[in-house]
Amino acid sequence: MKSIFILLILLLMGKSILFSQGLFTLSTNKTNYSYGEVIEVEVSIFNNTDTTIIFHPECEWPVWVRVKGVKFLEMHSLADGCERYLAKGEQETWKYQIDPSKLGFPINDGEQIIYGSGYSHVDSVAITAPKYYGGIIEVKYDYVLEKERRDIYFTSLNASLVKRDTIKDIQQMDELWSIQNKSIDSLVYEQNRSQDRFGYVDTYRRFEQGKKIITSLDKEEPMPSCYLLMNNFPNPFNPGTTITYQLPKQSKVKIRICDMLGREVATIVNEEKSAGVYSVLFEGNNLSSGIYFYQLQTDEIILTKKFVLIK
């Protein structure tokens, strides 16, 4: 109870949290935002100790951003390896963008509390922004029995179609609509209470994970001591994901992508590389949804990990 009480005091003070293994901070690019302005958020962990930090997060994305009073659909996946390492003087920064036109946020005028959490630590920041009228809703309907009603409702909202998926087995159409000049929360509430409601209508606040950046504040960069193939980001992905790997010495490197049957579907690296840490972007535009494997091959080692493409 005492530790929880201390954590709450730190949050209310709006200060960075200094813990035994580094410095955890949350920040925004501004404190006051105009209508519809994108909110840029950064969550950082800095290793200010003399040794490498080993984190043991729950086996999913280690850093989250949330907003008080707003429910987001957060993209994450289980990880094959849960340990994460941060060398002396290194800083891990996650960058997010909260776009009102996609998320229908803020849902109220005035103060908004944004939380960042990771590695069992939490920080928060308060901003002010006006309520946003618009966003994206998800609509599901029977495309045989409810098509006419859907068209009338779509036209009445002056909506724009963002995405459409058909599930033929149950005659269902899943659509994402972009709405302007109306609170999507009020719209969903009114539709679901209406006697003329149809199918399924709900807000669609898909909060995707941020981009991770590793920087070193030490002048001397430590060289890798072993071969390592890291978890790709993001995962699941569509269409691109970043694969990071490290080499302890100069090596002939091949990184290939295989399907569930072990068939090679792409080779994204095939060259000599010096010792160091590298990242490469893989685009799955020409592949269908499913589980795939990415593999690091050198003359001394073969490392393989799994990732998921969702379209």
C-alpha positions as CSV (number, residue, x, y, z in Angstrom):
1,M,0.0,0.0,0.0
2,K,2.8,2.4,0.8
3,S,4.4,1.9,-2.6
4,I,1.1,2.6,-4.3
5,F,0.6,5.7,-2.3
6,I,4.1,7.0,-3.3
7,L,3.4,6.3,-6.9
8,L,0.1,8.2,-6.8
9,I,1.9,11.2,-5.3
10,L,4.4,11.2,-8.1
11,L,1.7,11.1,-10.7
12,L,-0.1,14.0,-9.2
13,M,3.1,16.0,-9.1
14,G,3.5,15.4,-12.8
15,K,7.2,14.6,-12.4
16,S,9.4,11.9,-14.1
17,I,9.7,8.7,-12.1
18,L,13.2,7.8,-11.0
19,F,13.4,4.1,-10.2
20,S,16.3,1.9,-9.4
21,Q,16.9,0.9,-13.0
22,G,16.6,4.2,-14.8
23,L,14.4,7.2,-15.5
24,F,10.8,6.8,-16.9
25,T,9.2,9.9,-18.5
26,L,6.1,10.9,-20.5
27,S,5.8,14.1,-22.4
28,T,3.8,15.9,-25.1
29,N,4.9,18.4,-27.7
30,K,2.5,21.0,-26.3
31,T,0.2,21.6,-23.3
32,N,-2.6,23.4,-25.1
33,Y,-4.1,22.2,-28.4
34,S,-6.5,23.7,-30.8
35,Y,-9.5,21.9,-32.4
36,G,-8.5,18.8,-34.3
37,E,-4.7,19.2,-33.7
38,V,-2.7,16.0,-33.6
39,I,-1.2,15.3,-30.1
40,E,2.4,14.0,-30.2
41,V,3.4,11.9,-27.2
42,E,6.7,10.5,-26.2
43,V,7.4,7.8,-23.6
44,S,11.1,7.4,-22.7
45,I,13.2,5.1,-20.4
46,F,16.8,6.2,-19.8
47,N,19.4,3.9,-18.3
48,N,21.3,6.2,-15.9
49,T,23.0,3.2,-14.1
50,D,26.5,1.8,-14.7
51,T,25.3,-1.6,-16.0
52,T,22.9,-3.0,-18.6
53,I,19.3,-3.1,-17.5
54,I,17.3,-6.3,-18.1
55,F,13.5,-5.7,-18.1
56,H,11.0,-8.4,-17.7
57,P,7.7,-6.9,-19.0
58,E,4.5,-9.0,-19.4
59,C,5.0,-10.8,-22.7
60,E,3.4,-8.1,-24.9
61,W,4.4,-4.6,-26.1
62,P,6.3,-3.1,-23.1
63,V,5.0,0.5,-23.4
64,W,1.4,1.7,-23.6
65,V,-0.3,5.1,-23.9
66,R,-3.8,5.6,-22.6
67,V,-6.2,8.5,-22.1
68,K,-8.4,8.8,-19.0
69,G,-12.0,8.1,-19.7
70,V,-11.5,6.9,-23.3
71,K,-11.5,3.3,-24.3
72,F,-9.1,2.4,-27.1
73,L,-8.6,-0.8,-29.1
74,E,-4.9,-1.3,-28.5
75,M,-2.8,-3.3,-31.0
76,H,-0.4,-5.7,-29.3
77,S,0.9,-9.3,-29.6
78,L,2.5,-11.9,-27.5
79,A,6.2,-11.9,-27.8
80,D,8.5,-15.0,-28.2
81,G,11.1,-13.5,-25.8
82,C,10.0,-11.1,-23.1
83,E,13.4,-9.9,-21.8
84,R,14.5,-6.5,-23.0
85,Y,17.9,-5.0,-22.6
86,L,19.0,-1.3,-22.2
87,A,22.7,-0.7,-22.1
88,K,24.4,2.0,-19.9
89,G,23.6,5.4,-21.3
90,E,20.9,4.2,-23.7
91,Q,17.5,5.7,-24.0
92,E,14.4,3.9,-25.4
93,T,11.8,6.3,-26.7
94,W,8.4,5.4,-28.0
95,K,6.6,8.0,-30.2
96,Y,2.9,8.2,-30.6
97,Q,0.4,10.4,-32.5
98,I,-3.1,10.9,-31.2
99,D,-5.1,12.0,-34.2
100,P,-8.6,13.4,-33.4
101,S,-9.9,12.8,-36.9
102,K,-9.3,9.0,-36.5
103,L,-9.9,8.5,-32.8
104,G,-12.8,10.9,-32.1
105,F,-10.8,12.4,-29.2
106,P,-11.2,14.4,-27.0
107,I,-14.7,13.3,-26.0
108,N,-15.1,16.4,-23.7
109,D,-13.8,19.9,-23.6
110,G,-10.9,21.0,-21.3
111,E,-8.3,19.0,-19.4
112,Q,-7.3,15.6,-20.8
113,I,-5.0,13.2,-18.8
114,I,-2.7,11.0,-20.8
115,Y,-0.9,8.1,-19.2
116,G,2.2,6.2,-20.2
117,S,3.1,2.9,-18.7
118,G,5.8,0.4,-19.2
119,Y,8.1,-2.0,-17.3
120,S,5.8,-1.7,-14.3
121,H,6.1,2.1,-14.1
122,V,3.6,4.9,-14.9
123,D,3.8,8.6,-15.7
124,S,1.1,11.0,-16.8
125,V,0.7,14.5,-18.2
126,A,-2.3,16.9,-18.4
127,I,-3.1,18.8,-21.5
128,T,-6.1,20.9,-22.6
129,A,-8.0,20.5,-25.9
130,P,-11.5,21.1,-27.2
131,K,-14.0,18.3,-27.8
132,Y,-13.7,16.8,-31.3
133,Y,-16.8,16.2,-33.4
134,G,-16.0,13.4,-35.8
135,G,-14.0,10.2,-36.0
136,I,-14.4,6.6,-37.2
137,I,-17.3,4.2,-36.4
138,E,-17.6,0.5,-37.2
139,V,-20.8,-0.8,-38.7
140,K,-21.9,-4.4,-39.3
141,Y,-25.1,-5.3,-41.1
142,D,-26.8,-8.0,-43.1
143,Y,-26.1,-7.0,-46.7
144,V,-29.3,-8.7,-48.0
145,L,-31.8,-7.7,-45.4
146,E,-30.4,-4.4,-44.1
147,K,-28.7,-2.9,-47.2
148,E,-31.4,-0.3,-47.8
149,R,-31.5,0.8,-44.2
150,R,-27.7,1.0,-44.2
151,D,-27.7,3.3,-47.3
152,I,-30.2,5.7,-45.7
153,Y,-28.2,5.9,-42.5
154,F,-24.9,6.3,-44.4
155,T,-26.3,9.2,-46.5
156,S,-28.0,10.9,-43.5
157,L,-24.6,11.1,-41.8
158,N,-22.8,12.3,-44.9
159,A,-20.2,9.6,-44.1
160,S,-17.2,8.5,-46.0
161,L,-16.3,4.8,-46.5
162,V,-12.9,3.9,-45.1
163,K,-12.9,0.1,-45.3
164,R,-15.2,-2.7,-46.2
165,D,-15.0,-6.5,-45.5
166,T,-17.5,-9.1,-46.5
167,I,-18.3,-12.3,-44.5
168,K,-20.3,-14.3,-47.1
169,D,-21.1,-17.3,-44.8
170,I,-23.3,-15.1,-42.6
171,Q,-24.3,-12.4,-45.1
172,Q,-22.5,-9.8,-43.1
173,M,-20.7,-6.6,-44.2
174,D,-18.2,-5.0,-41.9
175,E,-17.5,-1.3,-42.7
176,L,-15.6,1.6,-41.2
177,W,-17.1,5.0,-41.7
178,S,-15.5,8.4,-41.3
179,I,-17.8,10.9,-39.7
180,Q,-17.5,14.7,-39.5
181,N,-19.2,17.3,-37.4
182,K,-20.8,14.9,-35.0
183,S,-19.8,13.2,-31.8
184,I,-19.2,9.6,-32.6
185,D,-20.1,8.6,-29.0
186,S,-23.4,10.4,-29.2
187,L,-24.1,8.9,-32.6
188,V,-23.4,5.3,-31.4
189,Y,-25.6,5.9,-28.3
190,E,-28.5,7.2,-30.4
191,Q,-28.3,4.5,-33.0
192,N,-28.2,1.7,-30.5
193,R,-31.2,3.1,-28.6
194,S,-33.2,3.7,-31.8
195,Q,-36.1,1.5,-32.8
196,D,-34.8,1.5,-36.3
197,R,-31.3,0.3,-35.3
198,F,-29.6,-2.4,-37.4
199,G,-26.7,-4.8,-37.0
200,Y,-23.9,-3.4,-35.0
201,V,-22.6,0.2,-34.6
202,D,-19.8,1.2,-32.3
203,T,-16.9,3.6,-32.0
204,Y,-13.6,2.4,-33.6
205,R,-10.6,3.8,-31.7
206,R,-7.8,1.7,-33.0
207,F,-4.8,3.0,-31.1
208,E,-1.7,1.6,-32.9
209,Q,1.6,1.1,-31.0
210,G,4.2,3.8,-31.3
211,K,7.5,3.8,-33.1
212,K,10.5,2.8,-30.9
213,I,13.8,4.6,-31.1
214,I,17.0,3.6,-29.3
215,T,19.6,6.3,-28.8
216,S,22.9,6.3,-26.8
217,L,24.0,9.3,-24.7
218,D,27.4,7.7,-24.2
219,K,30.2,8.8,-26.6
220,E,31.5,5.2,-26.9
221,E,29.1,2.8,-28.4
222,P,29.5,-0.7,-27.0
223,M,29.9,-3.4,-29.7
224,P,27.5,-6.4,-29.6
225,S,28.8,-9.4,-27.8
226,C,26.6,-12.0,-29.5
227,Y,24.3,-12.7,-32.4
228,L,20.7,-11.6,-31.7
229,L,17.5,-11.5,-33.7
230,M,15.0,-9.2,-32.0
231,N,11.2,-9.2,-32.1
232,N,9.9,-7.3,-35.1
233,F,7.8,-4.2,-34.7
234,P,4.9,-3.9,-35.1
235,N,3.5,-7.5,-34.9
236,P,0.9,-8.2,-36.2
237,F,1.7,-5.9,-39.1
238,N,0.1,-4.5,-42.3
239,P,1.9,-4.1,-44.6
240,G,5.3,-3.2,-43.2
241,T,7.3,-4.2,-40.1
242,T,10.9,-3.6,-39.0
243,I,13.3,-6.4,-38.2
244,T,16.3,-5.6,-36.0
245,Y,19.4,-7.9,-35.5
246,Q,22.9,-7.6,-34.2
247,L,26.2,-9.1,-35.2
248,P,29.3,-9.5,-32.9
249,K,31.7,-9.5,-35.8
250,Q,31.8,-9.2,-39.6
251,S,29.6,-11.8,-41.1
252,K,27.9,-13.0,-44.3
253,V,24.3,-12.3,-43.5
254,K,21.1,-13.6,-45.0
255,I,17.6,-12.7,-43.7
256,R,14.8,-14.6,-45.4
257,I,11.0,-14.9,-44.9
258,C,9.3,-18.3,-44.9
259,D,5.7,-19.4,-44.8
260,M,4.3,-22.1,-42.5
261,L,5.5,-24.9,-44.8
262,G,9.1,-23.6,-44.7
263,R,9.0,-22.3,-48.2
264,E,11.1,-19.1,-48.8
265,V,8.9,-16.3,-49.9
266,A,11.3,-13.4,-49.7
267,T,15.0,-12.6,-49.0
268,I,15.5,-9.0,-47.6
269,V,19.2,-9.2,-46.7
270,N,22.0,-11.1,-48.5
271,E,25.4,-9.5,-48.0
272,E,28.5,-9.1,-45.9
273,K,28.0,-6.9,-42.8
274,S,30.3,-5.5,-40.2
275,A,29.7,-5.9,-36.5
276,G,26.9,-3.8,-35.2
277,V,23.1,-3.4,-34.9
278,Y,21.0,-3.2,-38.0
279,S,17.3,-2.7,-38.9
280,V,15.6,-3.6,-42.1
281,L,12.0,-2.9,-43.2
282,F,10.0,-5.8,-44.6
283,E,6.9,-5.1,-46.8
284,G,4.3,-7.8,-47.1
285,N,2.3,-6.3,-49.9
286,N,2.5,-9.3,-52.1
287,L,1.7,-11.9,-49.4
288,S,-1.7,-13.0,-48.0
289,S,-2.6,-12.8,-44.3
290,G,-1.1,-15.5,-42.1
291,I,1.7,-16.6,-39.9
292,Y,5.3,-16.3,-41.3
293,F,8.8,-16.8,-40.0
294,Y,11.8,-14.5,-40.4
295,Q,15.3,-16.1,-40.1
296,L,18.8,-14.7,-39.6
297,Q,21.5,-16.9,-41.1
298,T,25.3,-16.5,-40.8
299,D,28.1,-19.0,-41.1
300,E,27.9,-19.6,-37.4
301,I,24.3,-19.4,-36.4
302,I,20.6,-19.6,-37.5
303,L,18.0,-17.7,-35.6
304,T,14.3,-17.8,-36.3
305,K,11.2,-15.8,-35.1
306,K,7.5,-15.8,-35.9
307,F,5.4,-12.8,-37.0
308,V,1.8,-12.3,-38.3
309,L,0.6,-10.4,-41.3
310,I,-3.0,-9.2,-41.1
311,K,-4.8,-7.5,-44.0
